Amino acid sequence: MSSHLVQGRCVDMPVRVREASACSVMFAVPARVARSTIEHSGLDVVEPVPGRALCSLAFVRYVDGDLGRYHEFAVAFLVRAPRGRRPGAFIHRLPVDQSFTLEAGRTVWGFPKCMADIDLRSDGPVRRCTVRQDGRLVVDLLVRRGLPVPGGIAAVDAYTHLDGTTRRIPWTVRPSGLRGRPGGARIRLGDHPVADELARLGLPRTALLTSTIDNLAMEFQDAETCARS
């Protein structure tokens, strides 16, 4: 079992999240724009339909885990994996609102974490996420709950790129209280450069699928280096 020292604390592998809740929204976006957005990583997007890639916006409230309590917002793309592996999720943007998880995410796995103000609200059938960086609005996202969907355990490969290195992180998720629906999201972009990047991807647009997870457990393994630039 490996261990990493972060801010004077030992972070042992695997890192476990015992309690969290999450929402995600999936969009079909122009593959050409998505490909140019992540080309620095050396990875390529999956095109489930020719000319279209999949981009997901997700927000997570971490309640009990090895990295503490915090909020997180992610922009991710479904990508082709190197070495013939199954497709994975490339984590392109990952703002958080606490310093310990920021440093751990960057140094242990190469997640592109940065500090932001993230306001998460769960009021009845609607969940809302507002993200601000440098005092400027990035995104304001509303998600409506759908119908119950069976849960289970899923193994996912997450990919990151930081400081010229692309990494793969084996990631296990155990959702319960999962709901999904087509559409069901409303997105408003702000004036931050990340908002401009989302606008180039064609957002806001109608979502393909939204999902909410009431109870989410996760496990992150050590990172494996895929390539260096």
Residue, then its C-alpha position, 0 to 999 in steps of 0.5 A: m500500500s502506497s502513501h503520499l504526504v500532503q500538508g503534513r498528513c499521510v494519504d494512504m491508497p486507495v483513497r476512499v469516499r464513504e458518503a457523498s451526493a452528486c449530479s451530472v449532466m451529459f451533452a452531445v458537443p461538436a467532436r472537432v471542438a472537443r478534440s481541440t479542447i483536450e488535444h494537449s493530453g494526447l487523448d482523443v474523444v469517443e464519437p458515439v455518433p459521427g461528429r459528436a462527442l460526449c461532455s459531462l458537467a458534474f458536481v459533488r458534495y463530499v461529506d465523509g472521505d479521506l480528503g475531508r468535506y468539500h464541494e467539487f465541479a467537473v468538466a469531463f469528456l468520454v475518451r478513447a483509452p491508450r493501450g486498448r483499454r476501455p473508454g474512460a473519462f478525461i477530467h478536463r476541469l476540476p474546481v474545488d473549494q478546499s485547499f487540502t483536496l486541491e493539493a492532494g488532487r494535484t500532487v497524488w493524481g494530477f487532477p487539474k484542481c483549482m480553487a473556486d467558490i462552489d454553492l450546492r443546493s438541494d431543494g426538493p426536486v431541483r438541485r442547483c450548482t453555482v461556480r465562481q472563480d476569481g469573483r466571476l461566474v463560470v456556470d449556474l446549473l439547475v438539475r431536475r430529479g428523474l425516475p429511479v434507476p438501478g444502482g450497483i458497482a462500476a469500475v471507471d478509468a479516469y484520465t488527467h493531464l497536469d504539468g505535461t503528464t497524462r495519467r490514468i486513475p482506476w476509480t470505483v463508484r458505488p451509487s445508490g438512490l440513483r435517478g435519471r432522465p433525458g433533458g432535465a437541466r438548465i444551464r447559464l454561463g457567466d463571463h469567466p474564461v472557462a464559461d467561454e470554453l463551454a460556450r465554444l462547445g455549444l453550451p447552453r444546449t438541451a442535455l442528453l441525460t441528467s442524473t442525481i445520486d443521493n448516496l455515493a461511495m468511491e475509491f481511487q487507486d494510485a495514478e499510472t503515468c500514460a505519457r509525458s510531453 
